[in-house]
Amino acid sequence: MLVARAVQSTIELSPIIGYIVARETAGELHINNFAVRSGYRRRGIGAPLLERVLQEARGRKANAAFLEVRSANLAAQALYEKCGFRAIARRANYYSDPREDAVVMTLNLG
């Protein structure tokens, strides 16, 4: 898990403004959760978090990365595509509350 924190000019707790949770199994990186706090989106926080996780996976010789993203989350899909991911499948009714399909995306790390 990696987190991004807001830089504070005073001594206090700095809030987490982004995070990414991933696991690696059998040479594959699976990105389980990835989010940036709404007030901090589109400020260049998400891409470095994602790139750092991918870089670390490459260092451990992982072959591929996978993730699911809500089909309506076009901003996230654009970020993933910018980082080299491509859509390979769709999972019907993958998410609940609200019910929504997932787009499965992958990136070759080799």
LINSUL-V598322 format. One record per pair of residues at least 12 apart in sequence whose C-alpha atoms are under 10 Angstrom apart, sorted by the first residue. I is the first residue (numbers start at 0). J is the second residue. If there is no record, write none. Layout:
# LINSUL-V598322
i = {I & I}
j = {J & J}
This chain:
# LINSUL-V598322
i = {0 & 0 & 0 & 0 & 0 & 0 & 0 & 0 & 0 & 0 & 1 & 1 & 1 & 1 & 1 & 1 & 1 & 1 & 1 & 1 & 2 & 2 & 2 & 2 & 2 & 2 & 2 & 2 & 2 & 2 & 2 & 3 & 3 & 3 & 3 & 3 & 3 & 3 & 3 & 3 & 3 & 3 & 4 & 4 & 4 & 4 & 5 & 5 & 14 & 15 & 15 & 16 & 16 & 16 & 16 & 16 & 16 & 16 & 16 & 16 & 17 & 17 & 17 & 17 & 17 & 17 & 17 & 17 & 17 & 17 & 18 & 18 & 18 & 18 & 18 & 18 & 18 & 18 & 18 & 19 & 19 & 19 & 19 & 19 & 19 & 19 & 19 & 19 & 19 & 20 & 20 & 20 & 20 & 20 & 21 & 21 & 21 & 21 & 21 & 21 & 21 & 21 & 22 & 22 & 22 & 23 & 23 & 23 & 23 & 23 & 24 & 25 & 25 & 26 & 26 & 26 & 26 & 26 & 26 & 26 & 26 & 26 & 27 & 27 & 27 & 27 & 27 & 27 & 27 & 27 & 27 & 27 & 28 & 28 & 28 & 28 & 28 & 28 & 28 & 28 & 28 & 28 & 28 & 28 & 28 & 28 & 29 & 29 & 29 & 29 & 29 & 29 & 30 & 30 & 30 & 30 & 30 & 30 & 30 & 30 & 31 & 31 & 31 & 31 & 32 & 32 & 32 & 33 & 33 & 33 & 33 & 33 & 33 & 34 & 34 & 35 & 40 & 41 & 41 & 45 & 45 & 45 & 46 & 46 & 46 & 46 & 47 & 49 & 49 & 49 & 50 & 52 & 53 & 53 & 53 & 54 & 56 & 57 & 57 & 57 & 58 & 60 & 60 & 61 & 61 & 61 & 62 & 62 & 62 & 62 & 63 & 63 & 63 & 63 & 63 & 64 & 64 & 64 & 64 & 64 & 64 & 65 & 65 & 65 & 65 & 65 & 65 & 65 & 65 & 65 & 66 & 66 & 66 & 66 & 66 & 66 & 66 & 66 & 66 & 67 & 67 & 67 & 67 & 67 & 67 & 67 & 67 & 67 & 67 & 67 & 67 & 68 & 68 & 68 & 68 & 68 & 68 & 68 & 68 & 68 & 68 & 68 & 69 & 69 & 69 & 69 & 69 & 69 & 69 & 69 & 69 & 69 & 69 & 70 & 70 & 70 & 70 & 70 & 70 & 70 & 70 & 70 & 70 & 71 & 71 & 71 & 71 & 72 & 72 & 76 & 76 & 79 & 79 & 79 & 80 & 80 & 80 & 82 & 83 & 83 & 83 & 83 & 83 & 84 & 84 & 84 & 84 & 84 & 85 & 85 & 85 & 85 & 85 & 85 & 86 & 86 & 86 & 86 & 86 & 87 & 87 & 87 & 87 & 87 & 88 & 88 & 88 & 88 & 88 & 89 & 89 & 89 & 89 & 90 & 90}
j = {18 & 19 & 20 & 21 & 22 & 30 & 32 & 33 & 48 & 52 & 17 & 18 & 19 & 20 & 21 & 33 & 48 & 49 & 51 & 52 & 14 & 15 & 16 & 17 & 18 & 19 & 20 & 33 & 34 & 35 & 48 & 15 & 16 & 17 & 18 & 19 & 35 & 36 & 44 & 45 & 47 & 48 & 16 & 17 & 18 & 44 & 17 & 39 & 36 & 35 & 36 & 34 & 35 & 36 & 37 & 38 & 39 & 40 & 44 & 45 & 33 & 34 & 35 & 36 & 37 & 39 & 40 & 44 & 45 & 48 & 32 & 33 & 34 & 35 & 36 & 44 & 45 & 48 & 49 & 31 & 32 & 33 & 34 & 35 & 45 & 48 & 49 & 51 & 52 & 32 & 33 & 34 & 49 & 52 & 33 & 49 & 52 & 53 & 56 & 64 & 65 & 66 & 52 & 56 & 64 & 56 & 59 & 61 & 63 & 64 & 61 & 61 & 62 & 56 & 57 & 59 & 60 & 61 & 62 & 63 & 64 & 108 & 56 & 57 & 60 & 61 & 62 & 63 & 64 & 65 & 107 & 108 & 52 & 53 & 55 & 56 & 57 & 61 & 62 & 63 & 64 & 65 & 66 & 105 & 106 & 108 & 63 & 64 & 65 & 66 & 67 & 105 & 49 & 52 & 53 & 64 & 65 & 66 & 67 & 68 & 65 & 66 & 67 & 68 & 66 & 67 & 68 & 45 & 48 & 49 & 66 & 68 & 75 & 48 & 75 & 48 & 74 & 74 & 78 & 75 & 78 & 79 & 78 & 79 & 81 & 82 & 82 & 78 & 79 & 82 & 82 & 64 & 82 & 106 & 108 & 108 & 108 & 107 & 108 & 109 & 108 & 108 & 109 & 107 & 108 & 109 & 106 & 107 & 108 & 109 & 105 & 106 & 107 & 108 & 109 & 84 & 104 & 105 & 106 & 107 & 108 & 84 & 85 & 86 & 87 & 103 & 104 & 105 & 106 & 107 & 79 & 84 & 86 & 101 & 102 & 103 & 104 & 105 & 106 & 86 & 88 & 89 & 90 & 93 & 94 & 100 & 101 & 102 & 103 & 104 & 105 & 86 & 89 & 90 & 93 & 94 & 99 & 100 & 101 & 102 & 103 & 104 & 89 & 90 & 92 & 93 & 94 & 98 & 99 & 100 & 101 & 102 & 103 & 89 & 90 & 91 & 93 & 94 & 99 & 100 & 101 & 102 & 103 & 99 & 100 & 101 & 102 & 101 & 102 & 102 & 104 & 104 & 105 & 106 & 104 & 105 & 106 & 106 & 104 & 105 & 106 & 107 & 108 & 103 & 104 & 105 & 106 & 107 & 102 & 103 & 104 & 105 & 106 & 107 & 102 & 103 & 104 & 105 & 106 & 102 & 103 & 104 & 105 & 106 & 101 & 102 & 103 & 104 & 105 & 101 & 102 & 103 & 104 & 102 & 103}
